[in-house]
Amino acid sequence: MLRISSSLAIPDHEIDVHAIRSQGAGGQHVNKVSTAIHLQFDINASSLPPFYKDALLHLKDRRISEDGIVTIKAQQHRMQERNREDALERLRLLIHNVTIPRKARRPTKPTKASENRRIERKKQQGRLKALRRRLED
C-alpha cells in the first residue's frame, strides 16, 4: 500500500511494477540482470478521489499519457529494490504535489523611477550615437 497522505493510500494491486534491464554502461552485469523498474499507474481505473484524478489528468507532465496512464522508469540504483522504492516515491510525490495549491501570479508594473532611468539611458545612448554620425558641411 502506497501512502500518499494520512488520509489517502493507493492499494498495491492498482500499481503495475515490472523489472526490466537497465540501459547505459555497466558491462556484462547490466546486460543480464533486470534491476530497472518500469512502473505504470492507471489514473482512471484507480481508487483515487475525483479531485486527484482531475488534477492529475490536467497536469502537463510527459510521464502521463493521453489515456491517463502514469509511466515511471527508475534505473538509478544498482539494486532492484532501491529502484522500486525510488519509482514508488516519485509516484507518491507526483500525486502529493497535485494537492499543493499554486500561488496566483499577480502582474506587476515597473516603478516610475525605473521607467525614468530606462528612458534616460535610451536618451543617453541616442546622444552617443548622434556623436558618431558624419558631420554635414
N, C-alpha and C positions, 0 to 999 in steps of 0.2 A: 504494500500500500504506500503510495507516494503522497506524503502530507504536504499540502500547499500552504495552508494556514491552520490555525487552531480549529476552525470550523469546516474546513474543506480538505478532502483527500480523494485521490484517484485510485480505484482498485487496480491491482496488478494485471488482471485479465484484459483491461482496456488499452494497455501499453504493449506494443509488439516489439520485442527486442531480439535481434539476431546477431550472432557473432560472425564477422567476415574477416578476410585477410586485409591487413593494413597495407597502405601504399608507402612509397618512399624507400629511403635507404634502410639497411638492416641485414642485407645479405641473405643467407640461407634461412635464418630463423624467421624472417618476415615472410618468406615465401611458403612456409609450411605450417605456420601457427596462426590460428584465427583469433587475434587479440582485439581487433577493432570492433566497435559496436555500432549497429545500424538500428536506430530507434524510430518507430512510427507510432503516431497517436492520431486517431480519427476524432476530430473535434465534434462533428455532427453526431456520431454514434456514441459519444461519451456521456457520462452521468453528470457533467458539469452543469451548473445553473445557467439559464438562458443569458444572463448578463455576461458571464465569462465567454460563452460561445460567440455571442455577437461581437464582443470586443476583440476576441482572437481572430475571427473571420475578417474583421475590418482592418487588422494590422497590415502594414506594408512591410512584410518580412519575407525574405526569399526562402526561408525554411518552411513556410506554409504554402501549400499548393492551392490551386483554384478549387479543388474538391474539398478543401478543409482538412488536409492531412499534414500534420507536422512531421518533418523528417529531420532527424539529428544524427550526425555521424561523429563518433568520438574515437580518435585513434592517437591521442597524445601520449598515453602511457604505455608501458610495456606489458602490463598485466590486464587481462580481460576484465577482471572485477573492478579495477580502478577506472577503466574506460566506461564500464556500465554505470558506476556511480556518477561519473562526470556527465554522461548523457542524461541521466535522470535529474541531476541537479540543474542542468541547462534547461530542461523541460519545465522543472519547477519554477525557475526564475522567469521564464517566458510567461507562464501563466500568472505568476505572482505580480509581475510588473504591469499587467493589464489593470490591476485594481488601483494602482497609484494614480491619483488624478493629476493631469497635466496642468501646469500653471498657464493661465491665459496670457497671451502676449499682448502687451499694451504698446501701441505705436508711440514713438517718441519723436519730438521735433528738436532740431538743433537750437541752441540758445541764441539770443540776439547778438551777444558778444562774439560767439564763434562764427556766425554769419558775417559780421562786420570784419573779422580777421580774414576770413576767406576772400571777401570782396577786395580788401586792402591788398592782399597778396596777389590777386589777379591784376589789380591796377599796377602794382609794382613790377610785375612780370611784363605787362604791356609796355610800360615806360622803358624797361630794359631792352625789349625787342625793338622799340622805336629808335633807340640809340644805335642799333646795328644796321638800320636802313641806310641806303645810299643817299647822300645829300643832294638836293636839287640845286641847279645853278640859277 
